Every structure is written in structure tokens, then in C-alpha cells.
Amino acid sequence: MKHWTLDDIEWEKFDSTKVDPDLLKVMKAASLVEKNGHDYGRYLQKVFDDDPEFSAAAIRWAAEEVQHGDALGRWSELADPSFNFQAAFEDFATNIKLPIDVGKSVRGSRVGELVARCVVECGTSSMYSAISAATEEPVLKQICQKIAADELRHYKLFYKHEKRYLEIEKVGKFRRFWVALTRAAETEDDELAYAYFAANKHASASYDRKTFNREYSAKIYGFYRFHHVERAMSMAFKAAGLKPHGRLCIWISKALHAVLKKRARLNQKLVAAQAKAV
């Protein structure tokens, strides 16, 4: 099936009156992370350098991720004509370096790498589904629907290869679950925080990971509904070799959703207090 292109987006339907300013800031940051797909692709090619089937799939995957960034960047420039997508991306790419010069996965095994990729894809698919449901701007809604579908397909791709490598590496459920947990925790690292900073910073601002993680989470976590969290958790459980939709999965989904809502409210208060103090 032919993959969509930027020409398939109905840009003429853009409605500036329906742009949510908070969501715009999140989309600017997301555009930079997605645009960086080629570096991830090169990393995966090195990890799977003797696997031509997966390497070819990684190249196609990376190209689609870059296209996601281009679509979100173009939309962000429509929504905010002062935003320079290319300049912001160059700043981001200069300051956030991926471990592409490696000979093996940073997850300890190829199965671990594929579990980590599954976690990322199910998380992003749920995020874009949540944003698509939340936004009233028709072009952003269309873009996010297409990206969410792509990320679900990418999850299936990585899961397929994970099953193939499980026959070779025999990585246990506990180890796979640990990889899933640690990869999920990396949403607190510099990548998203710096992307938010690079996309939305003022000329006088200086980067602080805690500050910009707080601002990012204050905005994005509020868009999640329980079914978005439960869907992502079920997919992550499946990748880790655990039962999706089981009692443990549902309990953790409920707990995580509650945590996200609480953190969104708390961080919104902290960001507002900080703005008043400036």
C-alpha cells in the first residue's frame, strides 16, 4: 500500500481560529523529535547490520518518521508564522546526539532493542490519537490520525521482528518487562525537554531539563484519556511477553492515568507560579 505524502494533507482547510496555543507548543516539539528519525534509522542499521530484511525495514521506518516531522513542522509554521522549523531542528540535532556509533544495542540485546521500539511506537500512537481527539483544528486532526496509524503499523513491524529474534536470543519476560519500564522512563530525559525548549524558547532563555520537562508534561498529559493509556499499556505488555488486557495491565493503566492527571495539574500550577514570578 502506498504511504501518504504531505500532498495528501488538506492544507487548504487550516483554520487558525481553532489552534490551541498549548497544543501548538507540544506539536512544535514533536516535529523536532520526529524529524530526527534518520539518526534512529542509522543506529538500528548498525545494531542489525547482518540482517538485510530488518535493515531495509528500518530505512523505510526512518523515512516515515522524518515525514511525520515535516508534516508537523509545516503545520506549526502555519499556526505560528514566527516559528522556523528548520532552524529549531538544527538547534535540536546539534544538542541532542543519539548513540549511533555503536556495534550493539544499548538495551543489551536485539530483542531488548525491539521491545524498546515497541514501547515508543505504542506510546506515540496513543499520544497522537489523544491529540487528534482533542484538537478542533482540522488539518492537525488529519495529520495526527495519519501519524497514529503509522505508529501502530510500526509497532506491529517491530513486534514481528521481536518474535523472530526471540527464537534466537531467548530473552525472558522479566528482562523484556524491565527494558519496557526503563524505556518508558526515558520520556523524562533530555530529548523531549530539549525539543520543547528548542521549539518554544525565548531569546533570553537558558535550557534546564527539569523546567522544560515540567512545561511539556503540563500541556501534553492533560490530553490523555483512560482508553489512550490502557491501549498503550496493553501493547507494551504484549511486547514484554505479558498478558494484555489482564488485571495487572488494567490496574497499572488506571494507576498511570491517575498519575498523569495529577502531574498535569501539579505542573500546570508550578508553570503558572513560575510565570508570575518572572
C-alpha positions in Angstrom: 0.0 0.0 0.0 1.3 3.4 -1.0 2.3 5.6 2.0 0.7 9.0 2.3 2.7 12.1 1.5 2.5 15.8 2.5 0.5 16.4 -0.7 -2.3 14.2 0.7 -2.8 16.6 3.6 -5.7 19.1 3.0 -3.7 22.1 4.0 -6.3 24.5 2.5 -8.6 23.5 5.4 -6.3 25.0 8.0 -8.3 27.1 10.5 -6.1 29.4 12.6 -9.1 30.2 14.9 -9.1 26.6 16.1 -5.4 26.4 17.1 -4.9 25.6 20.8 -1.7 27.6 21.9 -0.7 24.9 24.4 -1.1 22.1 21.8 0.9 24.2 19.3 3.9 24.2 21.7 3.7 20.4 22.0 3.4 19.9 18.2 6.5 22.1 17.6 8.5 19.9 20.0 7.1 16.7 18.4 8.1 17.9 15.0 11.7 18.1 16.0 11.8 14.6 17.6 10.1 13.0 14.6 12.3 14.8 12.1 15.3 13.1 13.8 14.3 9.8 12.5 17.2 9.3 10.2 19.6 9.1 13.2 17.5 6.4 14.8 17.4 4.6 11.5 21.2 4.7 11.2 21.5 3.4 14.8 19.1 0.5 14.1 21.0 -0.4 10.9 24.2 -0.7 12.9 22.6 -2.8 15.6 21.1 -5.1 12.9 24.0 -4.8 10.4 23.9 -8.5 9.4 20.1 -8.6 8.9 19.2 -7.1 5.5 15.5 -7.7 6.0 15.3 -5.6 9.1 17.8 -3.0 7.9 15.6 -2.3 4.8 12.6 -2.0 7.1 14.5 0.4 9.4 15.3 2.6 6.4 11.6 2.8 5.4 10.6 3.4 9.0 13.0 6.2 9.4 11.8 7.9 6.2 8.2 7.8 7.5 9.3 9.3 10.9 11.0 12.1 9.1 7.9 12.8 7.1 5.9 13.0 10.4 8.3 15.7 11.5 8.0 17.6 8.2 4.2 17.4 8.4 4.1 18.7 12.0 6.7 21.3 11.2 4.7 22.6 8.3 1.6 22.8 10.3 3.4 24.5 13.2 4.7 27.2 10.8 1.1 27.7 9.6 -0.1 28.0 13.1 2.8 30.3 14.2 4.4 32.1 11.2 7.3 33.2 13.6 8.3 29.5 14.1 11.3 28.5 12.0 11.1 24.7 11.8 14.4 24.1 10.1 16.3 26.4 12.5 14.7 24.8 15.5 15.6 21.4 14.2 19.2 22.3 13.6 19.4 23.5 17.2 17.9 20.3 18.5 20.0 18.0 16.3 23.2 19.8 17.3 22.5 19.5 21.1 20.8 16.0 21.2 23.1 13.3 20.0 22.0 9.7 19.6 24.4 6.8 20.2 24.7 5.9 16.5 28.4 4.9 16.6 27.7 1.6 18.4 28.1 -2.1 17.5 25.3 -3.4 19.5 22.0 -2.3 21.1 22.2 -0.1 24.2 19.4 -2.4 25.5 21.7 -5.4 25.8 20.2 -7.5 23.1 18.4 -7.2 19.8 15.2 -8.4 21.5 15.6 -5.7 24.1 16.0 -3.1 21.3 12.8 -4.3 19.6 10.9 -4.2 22.8 12.1 -0.6 23.4 11.0 0.3 19.9 7.6 -1.3 20.5 7.2 0.8 23.7 8.0 4.0 21.8 5.6 3.2 19.0 2.6 2.3 21.2 3.2 5.4 23.2 3.4 7.7 20.2 0.4 6.1 18.6 -1.7 6.7 21.7 -0.3 10.3 22.0 -1.3 11.2 18.5 -4.7 9.5 18.9 -5.3 11.6 22.1 -4.2 14.8 20.3 -6.4 14.0 17.3 -9.4 13.6 19.6 -8.6 16.8 21.5 -7.9 19.2 18.7 -10.6 21.1 16.7 -8.2 22.2 14.0 -9.0 20.1 11.0 -5.5 19.9 9.4 -3.8 18.9 12.7 -6.5 16.3 13.3 -5.9 14.8 9.9 -2.1 14.7 10.4 -2.4 13.2 13.8 -4.8 10.5 12.6 -2.3 9.5 9.9 0.7 9.5 12.2 -1.2 7.5 14.8 -2.0 4.9 12.2 1.6 4.8 11.1 2.9 4.4 14.6 0.5 1.4 15.1 1.8 -0.2 12.0 5.4 0.5 13.1 4.6 -1.2 16.4 3.4 -4.3 14.5 6.6 -4.2 12.4 8.9 -4.2 15.5 6.8 -6.8 17.3 7.0 -9.1 14.3 10.8 -8.9 14.3 10.9 -9.2 18.1 9.1 -12.6 17.8 11.7 -13.7 15.2 14.6 -12.7 17.4 13.1 -14.4 20.5 13.7 -17.7 18.8 17.4 -16.8 18.7 18.2 -14.9 21.9 15.6 -16.4 24.3 15.2 -13.3 26.4 12.9 -13.9 29.4 9.7 -12.0 30.2 11.3 -10.3 33.3 14.1 -8.9 31.2 11.8 -7.7 28.5 9.5 -6.1 31.1 12.5 -4.3 32.6 13.5 -3.0 29.2 9.9 -1.7 28.6 9.9 0.0 32.0 13.3 1.7 31.5 12.5 2.9 28.0 9.2 4.3 29.2 11.1 6.2 32.0 13.3 7.8 29.4 10.5 10.2 28.5 12.0 12.2 31.4 15.4 12.5 29.7 16.8 15.4 27.6 15.3 14.6 24.3 11.7 15.8 24.8 12.7 18.5 27.2 15.3 20.0 24.8 12.9 19.6 21.9 10.3 21.6 23.8 13.0 24.2 24.6 14.4 24.5 21.1 10.9 24.8 19.6 9.5 27.3 22.0 12.4 29.2 23.7 12.7 32.9 24.0 15.9 34.5 23.0 16.9 35.1 26.6 16.0 31.6 27.9 18.6 29.1 29.1 18.0 25.4 29.0 17.1 23.5 32.1 15.8 19.9 31.7 13.5 19.9 34.8 11.9 23.2 33.8 11.1 22.2 30.3 10.1 18.7 31.2 7.6 20.3 33.5 6.3 22.6 30.9 5.9 19.9 28.3 4.2 17.4 30.7 1.9 20.2 32.0 0.5 20.5 28.5 0.6 17.0 27.0 -0.6 14.9 29.9 -3.9 16.6 30.1 -5.0 15.4 26.7 -4.8 11.7 27.6 -8.0 9.8 28.4 -8.0 6.4 30.1 -8.6 4.5 26.9 -5.5 6.0 25.4 -3.4 4.9 28.4 -4.9 1.5 28.6 -4.3 0.9 24.9 -0.7 1.9 25.1 -0.2 -0.2 28.2 -1.8 -3.3 26.6 0.5 -3.0 23.6 3.6 -2.6 25.9 2.6 -5.6 27.9 2.3 -7.7 24.8 5.8 -6.6 23.7 7.1 -7.6 27.1 5.5 -11.1 26.8 2.9 -10.4 29.4 -0.9 -10.7 29.2 -2.5 -7.6 27.6 -5.9 -6.5 29.0 -5.4 -8.7 32.1 -6.0 -7.5 35.6 -2.4 -6.3 36.1 -2.4 -4.4 32.9 -5.7 -2.7 33.7 -4.7 -1.9 37.3 -1.4 -0.3 36.1 -3.3 1.6 33.3 -5.6 3.1 35.9 -2.8 4.0 38.2 -0.8 5.6 35.4 -3.7 7.5 34.1 -4.3 8.9 37.6 -0.6 9.8 37.9 -0.7 11.6 34.5 -3.7 13.7 35.5 -2.2 14.6 38.9 1.2 15.5 37.3 -0.6 17.6 34.7 -2.5 19.6 37.4 0.6 20.0 39.6 2.9 21.1 36.7 0.3 23.5 35.4 0.3 25.2 38.8 4.1 25.2 39.0 4.4 26.7 35.5 1.8 29.3 36.3 3.5 30.2 39.5 6.9 30.5 37.7 5.4 32.7 35.1 4.0 35.1 37.7 7.4 35.2 39.4 9.3 36.3 36.3 
